[in-house]
Each structure stands twice: as structure tokens, then as C-alpha cells.
């Protein structure tokens, strides 16, 4: 069966639908050893604090930690699963003021909380820049990473 896009509901919000103060939290995602190994292979980052249990056991955290950039990548996926930017995101424009506050361990479950902090029309680009405060939370609701993302979002008029 062929599905025509006209029959599918629109999920993404247009630039004009974002308002400062809006906040949403994603579902959780448990980070596994398989995730870390796949990320190490993809990125080439085989640092022993991520991949060597005996080495990491003697380190400052007493166990292996998840790559910070892996957690940020998972957060990006969790944000997209919310549907807010589906079919309306034009470009991921910036990451700023990113902080890695607490370690994420194998088996931790992370969620992402997005809060709209600024909207700036960019009509020549067919939309506007939505600045999101991004917080990655672990299963204890601790903020393990935080910063801002700037996303260019389609305007309704485009």
C-alpha cells in the first residue's frame, strides 16, 4: 500500500507556534554497553575510561562512563522523537554553553528536557531560530549535561 503524505498528520511545530517558556520532557532511554561500543567504533574514541572495565574501576568514577558526546547524540534523538521538529526543522544551527556536569554510567536511563528560551524570525531563510535550553536528566532527575541548541524552524508561511 502506498501512503501519500497528505494523509499523514503533521507533527512538527512551525516557528510561529514556539513560545518562550514552553517546556517538554522526552521519554527515557537506557544507555547500554552495546551503545558505547558502537559509538567508540563509529567515532574512533576507544578511551579506556569508556571501554576498559578494569582501567575505569581504578579511575575517579570507579567504573566505565558513557561518552559525553554519545549522550548528547542520544538526547538529539530523544528530542526528535517528541515530534516537535518533525518535518519543520530546517537545520541544527548551534550548540552553546554545553556543560558535562555529572557522569553517565552504563545502564543509566536518560531523558531530555527542552525549554524554549528565545525565538528570532529569520524570514530570508523561510523560518526562524528557536533557541532551546537543553537538559539531559538521569533516572534520579539529576541534570547530567546542559546547554543550548539553536534550531532553524520552518515558518508557516514558507
C-alpha positions as CSV (number, residue, x, y, z in Angstrom):
1,X,0.0,0.0,0.0
2,X,1.3,3.4,-0.9
3,X,0.8,6.2,1.7
4,X,0.6,9.7,0.4
5,X,2.0,12.4,2.8
6,X,-1.3,14.3,2.6
7,X,-2.9,11.6,4.6
8,X,-0.3,11.7,7.4
9,X,-0.9,14.1,10.3
10,X,1.6,16.9,10.7
11,X,3.6,16.6,13.9
12,X,6.2,19.4,13.7
13,X,5.5,22.8,15.1
14,X,6.1,25.8,12.8
15,X,8.3,28.7,14.0
16,X,5.3,30.8,15.0
17,X,4.0,28.0,17.3
18,X,7.0,28.1,19.6
19,X,6.7,30.4,22.6
20,X,9.3,31.3,25.2
21,X,8.8,29.3,28.3
22,X,7.3,26.2,26.6
23,X,8.9,23.1,28.1
24,X,8.6,19.3,27.4
25,X,10.4,16.2,28.6
26,X,11.1,13.1,26.5
27,X,10.7,9.5,27.3
28,X,13.7,7.7,28.8
29,X,16.4,5.7,27.0
30,X,18.7,3.3,28.9
31,X,22.3,3.6,27.7
32,X,23.9,0.1,27.2
33,X,27.3,-1.3,26.7
34,X,26.4,-2.1,23.1
35,X,25.7,1.7,22.6
36,X,29.1,2.6,24.0
37,X,30.9,0.0,21.9
38,X,29.1,1.1,18.7
39,X,29.8,4.8,19.4
40,X,33.5,4.0,20.1
41,X,33.7,2.2,16.8
42,X,31.9,5.0,14.9
43,X,33.9,7.9,16.5
44,X,37.2,6.1,17.0
45,X,37.2,7.2,20.6
46,X,38.3,4.0,22.4
47,X,39.4,5.8,25.6
48,X,39.9,3.3,28.4
49,X,37.5,5.2,30.7
50,X,34.7,4.2,28.3
51,X,35.9,0.7,27.2
52,X,38.1,-0.9,29.7
53,X,36.3,-2.0,32.9
54,X,39.5,-2.7,34.9
55,X,41.1,0.5,34.0
56,X,38.0,2.5,34.7
57,X,37.5,0.7,38.1
58,X,40.7,2.3,39.3
59,X,39.7,5.8,38.0
60,X,37.9,8.7,39.6
61,X,34.4,7.2,38.9
62,X,35.1,3.6,39.9
63,X,33.5,2.3,36.7
64,X,33.2,2.9,33.0
65,X,31.4,6.1,31.9
66,X,29.4,6.8,28.8
67,X,31.0,9.1,26.2
68,X,29.6,12.6,26.8
69,X,29.1,13.1,23.1
70,X,27.2,9.8,22.9
71,X,24.7,11.1,25.5
72,X,24.4,14.3,23.6
73,X,23.6,12.3,20.4
74,X,21.0,10.2,22.2
75,X,19.5,13.4,23.6
76,X,19.2,14.7,20.0
77,X,17.3,11.6,19.0
78,X,15.1,11.8,22.1
79,X,14.3,15.4,21.2
80,X,13.3,14.4,17.6
81,X,11.1,11.6,18.9
82,X,9.0,14.2,20.6
83,X,7.8,15.2,17.2
84,X,8.0,19.0,17.8
85,X,10.5,19.4,14.9
86,X,9.4,16.6,12.6
87,X,9.2,18.0,9.1
88,X,9.7,21.6,10.3
89,X,13.3,21.5,11.4
90,X,15.4,23.0,8.6
91,X,18.9,23.0,10.2
92,X,20.6,22.4,13.6
93,X,22.5,25.7,13.7
94,X,24.4,25.8,17.0
95,X,25.3,24.3,20.3
96,X,26.4,26.7,23.0
97,X,27.4,26.8,26.6
98,X,27.5,23.0,26.9
99,X,28.4,21.6,30.3
100,X,29.1,17.9,31.2
101,X,28.0,18.1,34.9
102,X,27.8,14.5,36.1
103,X,29.0,11.2,34.6
104,X,26.6,8.9,32.9
105,X,27.1,5.2,33.6
106,X,26.3,2.1,31.7
107,X,22.7,1.2,32.5
108,X,21.6,4.8,33.3
109,X,18.4,5.9,31.8
110,X,18.5,9.4,30.3
111,X,15.7,11.8,29.2
112,X,15.9,15.3,27.6
113,X,14.1,18.3,28.8
114,X,13.7,21.1,26.2
115,X,12.6,24.7,27.2
116,X,12.2,27.4,24.6
117,X,14.3,30.4,25.7
118,X,14.2,32.6,22.6
119,X,12.7,32.9,19.1
120,X,14.1,35.0,16.4
121,X,12.5,35.4,13.0
122,X,14.7,34.8,10.0
123,X,12.3,35.5,7.1
124,X,15.0,35.4,4.4
125,X,15.7,31.8,5.4
126,X,12.0,30.8,5.4
127,X,11.6,30.5,9.2
128,X,13.2,31.4,12.4
129,X,15.8,30.4,15.0
130,X,14.4,28.7,18.1
131,X,16.8,28.6,21.0
132,X,16.2,25.7,23.3
133,X,17.6,25.2,26.8
134,X,18.5,21.5,26.8
135,X,18.9,19.4,30.0
136,X,19.8,15.8,29.9
137,X,18.5,14.1,33.1
138,X,19.4,10.7,34.5
139,X,17.0,8.4,36.3
140,X,17.4,10.3,39.6
141,X,16.3,13.5,37.8
142,X,19.8,14.9,38.1
143,X,21.0,17.2,35.3
144,X,24.0,15.4,33.8
145,X,24.5,17.7,30.8
146,X,23.1,21.0,29.8
147,X,23.4,23.8,27.3
148,X,21.6,25.4,24.4
149,X,20.7,24.3,20.9
150,X,19.7,26.7,18.1
151,X,17.4,25.1,15.5
152,X,16.2,26.8,12.3
153,X,12.5,26.0,12.0
154,X,10.2,26.5,9.0
155,X,7.7,29.3,9.1
156,X,4.1,28.6,8.5
157,X,4.2,31.0,5.5
158,X,7.0,29.0,3.8
